[in-house]
Amino acid sequence: QVKLVESGGGLVQAGGSLRLSCGFSGTSFSSYAMGWSRQAPGKEREFVAAISWSGDHTYYADSVKGRFTISEDIATNSVYLQMNSLKLEDTAVYYCSGRRRGMDYWGKGTPVTVSS
């Protein structure tokens, strides 16, 4: 049973930074490709960033490239999303996900609100 729990969301001014965390409960964390997605009010969920199971490759949506950084800590079974230079349009609920052997797991999300 895989469980993902996000934390670190909150209210931040435009131009500021936040670091989201995702705790993974279960086995074989190192064999999962992990990622972050977000869903803004009235919009569909969209991909934000991902890291390969090996940790060697990272992927980003064009809208966050250069501002967000995904990383993981195998020792603590955690995934992070460092978000810098936040914009109003980054306001959304951010979800952590894990994928292995065609199975996707999702957390319940953490809200991020960027204010002007």
Backbone as ProteinMPNN parsed JSONL, in Angstrom:
{"seq_chain_A": "QVKLVESGGGLVQAGGSLRLSCGFSGTSFSSYAMGWSRQAPGKEREFVAAISWSGDHTYYADSVKGRFTISEDIATNSVYLQMNSLKLEDTAVYYCSGRRRGMDYWGKGTPVTVSS", "coords_chain_A": {"N_chain_A": [[0.85, -1.19, 0.0], [0.708, 2.075, -0.995], [1.227, 5.301, 0.166], [0.947, 8.76, -0.146], [1.859, 11.876, 1.095], [1.466, 15.234, 1.044], [3.025, 18.365, 1.921], [3.725, 21.728, 3.039], [2.562, 23.715, 1.536], [0.954, 26.96, 1.112], [0.38, 30.484, 1.718], [1.854, 32.918, -0.278], [3.725, 35.743, -1.388], [3.827, 37.14, -4.681], [6.744, 36.466, -6.518], [8.031, 35.33, -4.453], [9.129, 32.372, -2.608], [8.538, 28.861, -2.151], [8.736, 25.65, -0.604], [7.726, 22.54, -1.352], [6.911, 19.424, 0.126], [6.852, 15.859, -0.06], [5.887, 13.002, 1.451], [6.581, 9.579, 1.307], [5.014, 6.581, 1.883], [5.454, 3.159, 2.123], [6.779, 0.456, 0.168], [9.881, 0.055, -1.595], [10.575, 2.652, -2.566], [12.61, 3.755, -4.116], [12.239, 2.677, -6.592], [10.264, 3.985, -7.857], [9.014, 6.354, -10.158], [8.672, 9.711, -9.567], [6.507, 12.551, -9.137], [5.128, 15.883, -9.603], [2.044, 17.513, -9.836], [-0.485, 19.941, -10.652], [-3.536, 21.664, -9.883], [-5.436, 24.252, -10.796], [-8.038, 26.524, -9.733], [-11.047, 25.806, -11.371], [-9.78, 24.684, -13.52], [-8.182, 22.005, -15.394], [-6.211, 19.325, -14.033], [-2.686, 19.628, -14.236], [0.53, 18.686, -15.477], [3.541, 19.262, -13.695], [6.236, 18.71, -12.77], [8.698, 16.066, -12.852], [10.61, 13.254, -11.72], [12.864, 10.752, -12.597], [12.876, 7.188, -11.828], [15.44, 6.446, -11.194], [16.503, 8.784, -10.459], [18.097, 10.207, -12.096], [17.123, 11.736, -14.13], [15.215, 14.614, -14.808], [12.148, 16.347, -15.362], [10.237, 19.019, -16.676], [7.377, 21.165, -16.828], [6.919, 23.618, -19.328], [6.051, 26.013, -18.318], [7.11, 26.245, -15.783], [9.755, 25.814, -15.904], [13.079, 26.5, -15.063], [12.336, 27.885, -12.844], [11.227, 26.175, -10.942], [12.287, 23.327, -9.047], [12.662, 19.887, -8.89], [13.344, 17.328, -6.561], [14.709, 14.498, -4.778], [14.927, 12.484, -1.824], [16.307, 9.648, -1.038], [16.933, 8.458, 1.349], [15.059, 9.339, 3.164], [12.706, 8.791, 1.954], [11.4, 10.813, 0.443], [10.086, 13.454, -1.577], [10.674, 16.534, -3.153], [9.621, 19.839, -4.053], [10.977, 22.629, -5.047], [10.047, 25.883, -5.28], [10.536, 28.805, -6.89], [10.519, 32.358, -7.543], [7.724, 32.813, -7.706], [4.571, 33.076, -9.353], [1.397, 34.707, -9.906], [-0.156, 32.98, -11.392], [0.67, 30.514, -10.581], [-0.848, 29.7, -8.541], [-2.595, 27.104, -7.071], [-3.76, 23.776, -6.267], [-1.388, 21.512, -5.274], [-0.236, 18.368, -6.226], [1.327, 15.373, -5.285], [2.786, 12.566, -6.908], [3.281, 9.075, -7.632], [4.74, 6.615, -9.683], [4.814, 3.31, -10.829], [5.396, 0.42, -12.615], [3.191, 0.872, -14.302], [1.238, 1.659, -12.532], [-0.345, 4.289, -10.862], [-0.088, 6.515, -8.153], [-1.514, 8.825, -5.89], [-1.292, 11.769, -3.863], [-3.23, 13.736, -1.507], [-3.006, 16.391, -1.894], [-1.697, 19.768, -1.574], [-2.439, 23.112, -0.883], [-1.442, 26.004, -2.704], [-1.171, 29.412, -2.665], [-0.638, 32.282, -4.428], [-0.112, 35.624, -3.945], [-0.642, 39.054, -4.916]], "CA_chain_A": [[0.0, 0.0, 0.0], [1.49, 3.304, -1.115], [0.561, 6.514, 0.614], [1.717, 9.979, -0.385], [1.343, 12.99, 1.876], [2.116, 16.499, 0.708], [3.036, 19.439, 2.911], [4.536, 22.888, 2.672], [1.809, 24.739, 0.816], [0.559, 28.117, 1.902], [0.204, 31.779, 1.052], [3.138, 33.569, -0.533], [3.628, 36.86, -2.324], [4.452, 36.962, -5.986], [8.19, 36.632, -6.463], [8.556, 34.579, -3.322], [9.494, 30.961, -2.763], [7.991, 27.833, -1.264], [9.254, 24.308, -0.826], [6.756, 21.499, -1.063], [7.452, 18.114, 0.463], [5.953, 14.719, -0.233], [6.355, 11.827, 2.149], [6.159, 8.324, 0.682], [4.919, 5.417, 2.766], [5.328, 1.955, 1.321], [8.058, -0.187, -0.102], [10.573, 0.251, -2.879], [10.476, 4.051, -3.021], [13.634, 4.05, -5.124], [11.846, 2.141, -7.888], [9.148, 4.791, -8.351], [9.158, 7.675, -10.753], [7.858, 10.61, -8.749], [6.193, 13.794, -9.836], [4.205, 16.882, -9.065], [1.058, 18.101, -10.75], [-1.275, 20.961, -9.966], [-4.854, 21.96, -10.421], [-5.91, 25.576, -10.439], [-9.504, 26.597, -9.692], [-11.733, 25.831, -12.647], [-8.95, 24.14, -14.592], [-7.814, 20.613, -15.274], [-4.91, 19.058, -13.442], [-1.622, 19.674, -15.23], [1.864, 18.234, -15.09], [4.479, 20.308, -13.286], [7.614, 18.231, -12.768], [8.865, 14.65, -12.549], [11.968, 12.755, -11.587], [12.883, 9.336, -12.938], [13.063, 6.307, -10.676], [16.866, 6.436, -10.876], [16.894, 10.111, -10.006], [19.052, 10.793, -13.038], [16.468, 12.598, -15.106], [14.104, 15.444, -14.346], [11.327, 16.882, -16.441], [9.459, 20.167, -16.199], [6.492, 21.887, -17.726], [7.543, 24.85, -19.813], [5.615, 27.145, -17.5], [7.842, 26.324, -14.523], [11.165, 25.551, -16.177], [13.947, 27.583, -14.629], [11.85, 28.439, -11.562], [10.938, 25.069, -10.022], [13.25, 22.231, -9.046], [12.212, 18.674, -8.213], [14.442, 16.529, -6.034], [14.239, 13.445, -3.89], [15.851, 12.005, -0.803], [16.044, 8.221, -0.889], [17.092, 8.084, 2.749], [13.848, 9.678, 3.92], [11.537, 8.511, 1.1], [10.73, 12.104, 0.256], [10.239, 14.202, -2.816], [10.526, 17.961, -2.891], [9.465, 20.765, -5.171], [11.393, 23.981, -4.698], [9.387, 26.807, -6.196], [11.063, 30.159, -6.78], [9.937, 33.367, -8.449], [6.331, 32.413, -7.88], [3.691, 33.982, -10.063], [-0.017, 34.554, -9.557], [-0.704, 31.821, -12.099], [1.099, 29.279, -9.929], [-1.841, 29.357, -7.53], [-3.223, 25.816, -7.385], [-3.493, 22.673, -5.346], [-0.268, 20.738, -5.808], [-0.35, 16.958, -5.906], [2.479, 14.489, -5.464], [2.401, 11.294, -7.509], [4.299, 8.057, -7.811], [4.383, 5.667, -10.74], [5.652, 2.114, -10.93], [4.764, -0.688, -13.33], [1.903, 1.277, -14.839], [0.315, 2.046, -11.469], [-0.165, 5.65, -10.39], [-0.566, 6.814, -6.815], [-1.612, 10.266, -5.71], [-1.584, 12.319, -2.56], [-4.455, 14.52, -1.447], [-2.706, 17.737, -2.34], [-1.449, 20.878, -0.666], [-2.764, 24.321, -1.634], [-0.496, 27.105, -2.815], [-1.808, 30.642, -3.117], [0.315, 33.354, -4.681], [-0.825, 36.899, -3.902], [0.077, 40.197, -5.498]], "C_chain_A": [[0.887, 1.242, 0.0], [0.637, 4.469, -0.645], [1.482, 7.699, 0.417], [1.056, 11.123, 0.368], [2.148, 14.245, 1.579], [2.051, 17.47, 1.88], [3.843, 20.599, 2.366], [3.812, 23.968, 1.898], [1.446, 25.897, 1.728], [0.384, 29.347, 1.049], [1.561, 32.452, 0.916], [2.924, 34.718, -1.515], [4.302, 36.518, -3.645], [5.933, 37.298, -5.894], [8.838, 35.855, -5.342], [8.808, 33.122, -3.649], [8.742, 30.096, -1.764], [8.661, 26.517, -1.598], [8.194, 23.294, -0.402], [7.477, 20.19, -0.777], [6.39, 17.052, 0.253], [6.587, 13.521, 0.451], [5.744, 10.578, 1.553], [6.154, 7.234, 1.742], [4.662, 4.19, 1.913], [6.701, 1.375, 1.105], [8.607, 0.23, -1.453], [10.446, 1.667, -3.43], [11.425, 4.32, -4.183], [13.273, 3.498, -6.501], [10.68, 2.908, -8.511], [9.648, 6.045, -9.06], [8.186, 8.585, -10.019], [7.599, 11.922, -9.491], [5.28, 14.712, -9.056], [3.298, 17.363, -10.191], [0.298, 19.157, -9.962], [-2.606, 21.174, -10.655], [-5.3, 23.304, -9.888], [-7.436, 25.59, -10.437], [-10.113, 26.687, -11.08], [-10.948, 25.266, -13.818], [-8.662, 22.663, -14.346], [-6.445, 20.484, -14.613], [-3.851, 19.041, -14.539], [-0.297, 19.219, -14.629], [2.737, 19.428, -14.733], [5.925, 19.829, -13.416], [7.637, 16.749, -12.42], [10.339, 14.324, -12.441], [11.922, 11.257, -11.82], [13.175, 8.487, -11.706], [14.532, 6.277, -10.237], [17.329, 7.766, -10.301], [17.802, 10.844, -10.974], [18.421, 11.813, -13.974], [15.317, 13.361, -14.464], [13.41, 16.074, -15.543], [10.448, 17.988, -15.867], [8.5, 20.665, -17.273], [7.178, 23.185, -18.129], [7.233, 26.031, -18.904], [6.404, 27.302, -16.207], [9.337, 26.133, -14.712], [12.012, 26.769, -15.796], [13.545, 28.203, -13.297], [11.642, 27.357, -10.512], [12.024, 24.004, -10.154], [12.68, 21.058, -8.264], [13.451, 17.914, -7.746], [13.86, 15.449, -5.135], [15.341, 13.062, -2.915], [15.5, 10.545, -0.534], [16.081, 7.817, 0.59], [15.828, 8.325, 3.566], [12.576, 9.42, 3.123], [10.716, 9.776, 0.856], [11.035, 12.702, -1.108], [9.941, 15.664, -2.514], [10.28, 18.722, -4.194], [9.816, 22.153, -4.657], [10.836, 24.936, -5.739], [9.883, 28.22, -5.915], [10.368, 31.083, -7.777], [8.471, 33.065, -8.745], [5.506, 33.519, -8.516], [2.24, 33.735, -9.631], [-0.6, 33.286, -10.18], [-0.215, 30.479, -11.565], [0.132, 28.862, -8.826], [-2.599, 28.101, -7.943], [-3.082, 24.889, -6.184], [-2.439, 21.798, -6.015], [-0.339, 19.308, -5.285], [0.965, 16.232, -6.193], [1.98, 13.176, -6.06], [3.594, 10.365, -7.599], [3.827, 7.055, -8.844], [5.368, 4.504, -10.756], [4.839, 1.021, -11.6], [3.344, -0.332, -13.777], [0.877, 1.705, -13.814], [0.669, 3.458, -10.985], [-0.791, 5.808, -9.007], [-0.515, 8.319, -6.614], [-1.823, 10.63, -4.245], [-2.853, 13.154, -2.638], [-4.237, 15.988, -1.784], [-2.438, 18.72, -1.227], [-1.664, 22.171, -1.44], [-1.656, 25.366, -1.579], [-1.249, 28.315, -3.375], [-0.749, 31.724, -3.238], [-0.468, 34.665, -4.783], [0.021, 38.023, -4.48], [0.459, 41.205, -4.432]], "O_chain_A": [[1.714, 1.427, 0.893], [-0.53, 4.595, -1.018], [2.66, 7.648, 0.77], [-0.158, 11.314, 0.289], [3.351, 14.306, 1.83], [1.149, 17.407, 2.715], [4.55, 20.473, 1.367], [4.381, 25.026, 1.629], [1.606, 25.828, 2.946], [0.256, 29.271, -0.173], [2.321, 32.543, 1.881], [2.04, 34.659, -2.369], [5.227, 35.709, -3.701], [6.324, 38.286, -5.272], [10.062, 35.736, -5.289], [8.714, 32.693, -4.799], [8.364, 30.544, -0.682], [9.098, 26.293, -2.727], [7.824, 23.215, 0.77], [8.518, 19.893, -1.364], [5.193, 17.31, 0.372], [7.676, 13.081, 0.084], [4.537, 10.517, 1.318], [7.159, 6.995, 2.411], [3.758, 4.183, 1.078], [7.666, 1.751, 1.772], [7.878, 0.696, -2.329], [10.232, 1.854, -4.627], [11.076, 5.033, -5.124], [13.94, 3.822, -7.483], [10.171, 2.527, -9.565], [10.585, 6.702, -8.609], [7.008, 8.257, -9.872], [8.375, 12.335, -10.352], [4.743, 14.362, -8.005], [3.727, 17.584, -11.324], [0.43, 19.247, -8.742], [-2.771, 20.9, -11.844], [-5.515, 23.476, -8.688], [-8.059, 24.746, -11.08], [-9.735, 27.547, -11.875], [-11.383, 25.351, -14.967], [-8.869, 22.143, -13.25], [-5.634, 21.41, -14.635], [-4.077, 18.514, -15.628], [-0.053, 19.358, -13.431], [2.681, 20.471, -15.384], [6.737, 20.464, -14.089], [6.721, 16.235, -11.778], [11.195, 15.017, -12.991], [11.043, 10.569, -11.302], [13.652, 8.983, -10.685], [14.829, 6.103, -9.055], [18.414, 7.861, -9.727], [18.227, 11.968, -10.708], [19.115, 12.655, -14.542], [14.549, 12.809, -13.676], [14.014, 16.299, -16.592], [9.979, 17.907, -14.732], [8.785, 20.591, -18.468], [7.929, 23.77, -17.348], [8.052, 26.935, -18.742], [6.377, 28.368, -15.593], [10.104, 26.279, -13.759], [11.7, 27.905, -16.156], [14.313, 28.953, -12.695], [11.857, 27.594, -9.323], [12.599, 23.807, -11.225], [12.266, 21.21, -7.115], [14.467, 17.863, -8.44], [12.682, 15.479, -4.78], [16.525, 13.291, -3.16], [14.504, 10.252, 0.126], [15.337, 6.934, 1.016], [15.556, 7.614, 4.534], [11.486, 9.787, 3.56], [9.5, 9.794, 1.042], [12.094, 12.479, -1.695], [9.06, 15.98, -1.714], [10.682, 18.294, -5.276], [9.044, 22.77, -3.923], [11.119, 24.81, -6.93], [9.67, 28.758, -4.829], [9.72, 30.634, -8.723], [8.044, 33.066, -9.9], [5.704, 34.708, -8.264], [1.912, 32.691, -9.068], [-1.43, 32.608, -9.574], [-0.639, 29.427, -12.043], [0.279, 27.788, -8.243], [-3.174, 28.042, -9.03], [-2.378, 25.19, -5.221], [-2.583, 21.398, -7.171], [-0.48, 19.066, -4.087], [1.614, 16.46, -7.214], [0.876, 12.73, -5.75], [4.747, 10.794, -7.637], [2.653, 6.689, -8.876], [6.583, 4.692, -10.703], [3.715, 0.734, -11.187], [2.42, -1.134, -13.646], [-0.24, 2.077, -14.174], [1.833, 3.77, -10.735], [-1.878, 5.299, -8.736], [0.392, 8.999, -7.093], [-2.452, 9.889, -3.49], [-3.474, 13.266, -3.695], [-5.199, 16.74, -1.941], [-2.883, 18.543, -0.092], [-1.133, 22.324, -2.539], [-1.023, 25.577, -0.544], [-1.88, 28.235, -4.429], [-0.053, 32.042, -2.273], [-1.374, 34.795, -5.606], [1.248, 37.939, -4.52], [1.069, 42.228, -4.741]]}, "name": "protein", "num_of_chains": 1, "seq": "QVKLVESGGGLVQAGGSLRLSCGFSGTSFSSYAMGWSRQAPGKEREFVAAISWSGDHTYYADSVKGRFTISEDIATNSVYLQMNSLKLEDTAVYYCSGRRRGMDYWGKGTPVTVSS"}
